[in-house]
Amino acid sequence: MTRRLERTPSPDDPGFTHAQRTFLTETLRLTPLGQADETAMTVLDLCDTAQCARALDALAPRIGAPSRRVAASLLGKRLSFLLTGACLYALSACNRALVVSPDACLIELSHDGTRWVSSLPLSDTHGTPLPDGTERGPARDRVIERLFTEVIAPLWRSFHEASGVPPRMLWENTAVRVYSLYERRLDQLTDPADRARCKADFDRLLTAPAALFGAPFNPIARFHHAPVALCDGQKQRYRKTCCLYFQATHPAEYCQSCPLLKPLSA
């Protein structure tokens, strides 16, 4: 893969604000392609079943995964955060399109034995502004389609073929990250226009046809159900599938939304 030079925005396009770029780089781990670490692979390489299997086998002992299947699920969770976070934050909070496609990004597998330290290396970390009015909808769909159909769906097919991990588990890993972005991080925005744009984009993700995701169903809609009211007054949306995180922790730890923790009365 040829690593393209970073694009410099034109003078009449200031790009992301300082606060937005800080959030993208420090919280969502966006980084220029030239700064990718030694673990980085191209999307096409990781979509090759044999190379994917070797990568999962090498990763498993570093993250405490007892099997290739568990490694695939946990890597899927990390990649879901990296791939959807920066792209959809730029789309909804900043009204800008970041190109996340097989020839525009790399996949890092960095883990220090305790936590993930991987980033999302992109060839263009500036993005471009989306058009206004009726033209925004089709432009938004192209951002979504490129992200899910061209990158995430092929990766999940490869993970399934290499490890046997259920596709539904991988797609729920992705959906959970999208919910967290829109229902928690983006819900903190205060500008009315930004909030309206985020709501419209999340609504589109929930109602878009399956073809836009390259999957047999819309994964964002499939796993979006009402949260359960807990006895302490809090609410929790429990997953439908277990991500197997507990199998990689000693003693076993569980995600807050793990279906194994769901109250029997719910």
Secondary structure in CASP SS format (residue, H / E / C, confidence):
PFRMAT SS
TARGET T0000
AUTHOR 0000-0000-0000
METHOD secondary structure of the structure
MODEL  1
M C 1.00
T C 1.00
R C 1.00
R C 1.00
L C 1.00
E C 1.00
R C 1.00
T C 1.00
P C 1.00
S C 1.00
P C 1.00
D C 1.00
D C 1.00
P C 1.00
G C 1.00
F C 1.00
T C 1.00
H H 1.00
A H 1.00
Q H 1.00
R H 1.00
T H 1.00
F H 1.00
L H 1.00
T H 1.00
E H 1.00
T H 1.00
L C 1.00
R C 1.00
L E 1.00
T E 1.00
P E 1.00
L H 1.00
G H 1.00
Q H 1.00
A C 1.00
D C 1.00
E C 1.00
T C 1.00
A C 1.00
M E 1.00
T E 1.00
V H 1.00
L H 1.00
D H 1.00
L H 1.00
C C 1.00
D C 1.00
T H 1.00
A H 1.00
Q H 1.00
C H 1.00
A H 1.00
R H 1.00
A H 1.00
L H 1.00
D H 1.00
A H 1.00
L H 1.00
A H 1.00
P H 1.00
R H 1.00
I H 1.00
G C 1.00
A C 1.00
P C 1.00
S C 1.00
R H 1.00
R H 1.00
V H 1.00
A H 1.00
A H 1.00
S H 1.00
L H 1.00
L H 1.00
G H 1.00
K H 1.00
R H 1.00
L H 1.00
S H 1.00
F H 1.00
L H 1.00
L H 1.00
T H 1.00
G H 1.00
A H 1.00
C H 1.00
L H 1.00
Y H 1.00
A H 1.00
L H 1.00
S H 1.00
A H 1.00
C H 1.00
N C 1.00
R E 1.00
A E 1.00
L C 1.00
V C 1.00
V C 1.00
S C 1.00
P C 1.00
D C 1.00
A C 1.00
C E 1.00
L E 1.00
I E 1.00
E C 1.00
L C 1.00
S C 1.00
H E 1.00
D C 1.00
G C 1.00
T C 1.00
R C 1.00
W E 1.00
V C 1.00
S C 1.00
S C 1.00
L E 1.00
P E 1.00
L E 1.00
S C 1.00
D C 1.00
T C 1.00
H C 1.00
G C 1.00
T E 1.00
P E 1.00
L C 1.00
P C 1.00
D C 1.00
G H 1.00
T H 1.00
E H 1.00
R H 1.00
G H 1.00
P H 1.00
A H 1.00
R H 1.00
D H 1.00
R H 1.00
V H 1.00
I H 1.00
E H 1.00
R H 1.00
L H 1.00
F H 1.00
T H 1.00
E H 1.00
V H 1.00
I H 1.00
A H 1.00
P H 1.00
L H 1.00
W H 1.00
R H 1.00
S H 1.00
F H 1.00
H H 1.00
E H 1.00
A H 1.00
S H 1.00
G C 1.00
V C 1.00
P C 1.00
P H 1.00
R H 1.00
M H 1.00
L H 1.00
W H 1.00
E H 1.00
N H 1.00
T H 1.00
A H 1.00
V H 1.00
R H 1.00
V H 1.00
Y H 1.00
S H 1.00
L H 1.00
Y H 1.00
E H 1.00
R H 1.00
R H 1.00
L H 1.00
D H 1.00
Q H 1.00
L C 1.00
T C 1.00
D C 1.00
P H 1.00
A H 1.00
D H 1.00
R H 1.00
A H 1.00
R H 1.00
C H 1.00
K H 1.00
A H 1.00
D H 1.00
F H 1.00
D H 1.00
R H 1.00
L H 1.00
L H 1.00
T H 1.00
A C 1.00
P C 1.00
A H 1.00
A H 1.00
L H 1.00
F H 1.00
G C 1.00
A C 1.00
P C 1.00
F C 1.00
N C 1.00
P H 1.00
I H 1.00
A H 1.00
R H 1.00
F C 1.00
H C 1.00
H C 1.00
A C 1.00
P C 1.00
V E 1.00
A E 1.00
L C 1.00
C C 1.00
D C 1.00
G C 1.00
Q C 1.00
K E 1.00
Q E 1.00
R C 1.00
Y C 1.00
R C 1.00
K C 1.00
T C 1.00
C C 1.00
C C 1.00
L C 1.00
Y H 1.00
F H 1.00
Q H 1.00
A H 1.00
T C 1.00
H C 1.00
P C 1.00
A C 1.00
E C 1.00
Y C 1.00
C C 1.00
Q C 1.00
S C 1.00
C C 1.00
P H 1.00
L H 1.00
L H 1.00
K C 1.00
P C 1.00
L C 1.00
S C 1.00
A C 1.00
END
